[in-house]
Amino acid sequence: MSVKCADIFNLMEELAPSYLAESWDNCGLQVGDPLAAVEKILLTIDVNPAVAREAADKGAALIISHHPLMIRPPKAINIRQPLGELISFLIRSNITVFAAHTNLDAAAGGVNSVLAERLGLAEPAVLQAGQARLYKLVVFIPVGHEEKVRAAILEAGAGWIGNYSHCSFMAGGTGTFKPLTGASPFYGRAGELAQVEEVRLETIVPSGLLKKALDAMLASHPYEEAAYDILPLENRVTSCGLGRVGKLAEPVSLRHFAGFVKDTLGLPAVRLGGSPDRRPVQTVAVCGGSGADLWPEALKAGADTIVTGDVKYHTAQDIAAAGMNFIDAGHYGTEAVVLPVLQKYLGDICSAAGIDIQLLLSETNTDPFAFF
């Protein structure tokens, strides 16, 4: 069974919806042809010349990367400059690039979820709620048709609250309307006031799925003109977001836990600091990549230690002054854990669908920092 790049994009959207991305981010298609056929996919954290050549040598028509090729669109593409040369090579080699960045960080089952699981955190909770806006969708449905409309809306992705899906509320009442000339009413006759037993259905929808949910509702609703409301909410998506915080099975020393992090993530070294003598490590916050700025949220959540990358000097001082510990396991080291999980996720779906596709982990993309 053949598959196009766009089919893989849709699978990535199911895992890491684009509406979870930060507003400044550039996720999704970076360069290439979404309708191109693909038989091999290369998974990587970064897209650089070595990775591009690796994809070409291995016959991978699609690269899925964590970091975008371009955070901000360039004003010009000069093929004599590094970025322009890389883009030119990708296009000439018929290689498409797709990025899942902060949306994959925030997603349930994404970078931070995997990192928390790898480090043995029990019942990890989201550290910083996602930025996705929520809306309440209210629609009025004639009795006897409510299940069909409800199922269509919820199957479109509405109704998620934390770890619960298909959440909705229904209440009965009487709807009134008078069809005017030219109307083709499902109930009643033109010029006469109709009273119909109806059900009020309510559910919540994230902004990125609002159009899909509305389309599903309108397609399944029996009325010529469905009555519905869209109400913006102050709530935020709580099941997804940046960072995670959870507890170790038992308290350990900072040095012991740092060694565990180093060995578990397969790193040559880690940096650590803070206030190891004040208390042992048990409640741990994690944020893959560059997440040290989340330490205040970690402190509020009761964490004694934060594991992340790119901890700056003054931030380290602030963390120590607050009585917390930190382990800097590197930007690459805290994010690369997601690649095998992504490989399995796509592999399992493709296999179940009878799609013959090879999912390769990049062998050239490694941590750019060397240790000696």
C-alpha positions, 0 to 999 in steps of 0.5 A, a space after each residue: 500500500 503506497 503512502 504520501 508524505 501528507 498521510 504521514 503528516 496526518 499521523 503526526 498531527 494525531 500525535 502532536 496536534 499543531 494547535 499545541 505549538 507555541 505562537 512563535 514556533 514553525 511546525 509542519 511542512 518545512 520544504 518539499 512536496 506533501 504529495 510525494 510518495 514515501 517509502 523511507 522516513 528518516 527521524 532526527 532532532 535536527 536537519 543539517 547538511 550531514 542529515 540531508 546527505 544521509 537521507 539522500 544516501 539512504 533513499 529517504 524521501 521524508 525527514 521528520 525532525 524535531 527542530 524546524 529547519 527555519 523558525 522564522 521564514 527567511 527574507 531571501 534564500 541565497 544558495 551560497 549561504 548555508 541555509 540556502 545551500 541546504 534547502 537547495 540540496 533538499 529540493 534537488 534531492 526530492 526530500 521533504 522535511 516536516 517538523 514537530 517541535 513545541 507541539 511534540 514537546 507539549 503532547 501527551 506521549 511527546 518529548 516531556 512525557 517520554 523523558 518523565 517515563 524514562 526517568 521513572 517519575 510516577 504519575 507525571 503531571 503537566 508543569 505548564 499548561 498548554 497555550 491552546 485556547 478552548 471553546 465551548 460548543 453548544 448546539 440544539 438538536 431535535 430529539 432522536 438525532 442527538 446521538 448521531 450529532 454528538 458522536 460526530 462532534 466528539 469523534 472530530 476531537 471535541 470533548 477532551 478533559 485531561 485523561 477523559 475523552 468524549 465528554 459532553 452534557 445534554 439537557 432537554 427542552 423545547 425549541 421554537 422557530 417559524 420557517 419563512 418563505 423559501 425555507 425547507 424545514 426538517 420540521 414544521 411548515 412555512 409561515 407556521 410557528 413550530 415547537 420541537 422537543 430538542 436536546 441542548 448538547 455542550 462540549 469543549 473544543 480546542 481552537 485547532 479542532 474547532 473547524 473540524 468539529 463544526 464541519 462534523 456537526 453541520 454535516 450530521 445535523 438534520 436541520 437546514 439551519 442548525 442553531 449553535 453557539 461558540 463561546 470562548 473559555 478561560 480554561 486551558 488544555 491541562 492534559 498537554 503542555 511544557 514539562 512534567 513533574 512527578 515523584 521517584 519511587 524513593 528519595 535519593 541523593 543528587 549525585 546518585 540521581 545525576 548518575 542515573 540520568 546520565 546512564 539512562 539517557 546514555 550521556 557522556 556527562 551531565 552538569 549538576 548544581 543547586 542545594 543538594 545538602 538541603 534535601 534529597 531528590 524525590 519530586 522531580 520536574 523535567 523539560 526536554 531541550 531548553 527548559 530552565 526558565 520553567 524552574 519557578 513553575 517547578 518550585 510551585 509544583 513542589 519539585 526539589 530538582 529540575 532536569 533540563 538542558 541549556 541551564 545558564 549561569 545566572 539561572 543556576 544561581 537563581 535555582 540554587 537560591 530558591 533551594 532547588 537542584 538542577 541537572 543539565 543533561 543537555 538540549 539534545 540529550 533530553 530530547 533525543 529520547 523521543 525518536 525511538 518512541 516516534 519510530 514505534 508509533 509510526 511503525 505500529 500504525 503503518 504496520 496495522 494499515 498494511 503500509 510497507 514503510 521503513 522508519 530510520 533513526 539518523 546516525 549522523 545527527 548527534 549532540 553538537 557538544 563534545 566532552 573530554 
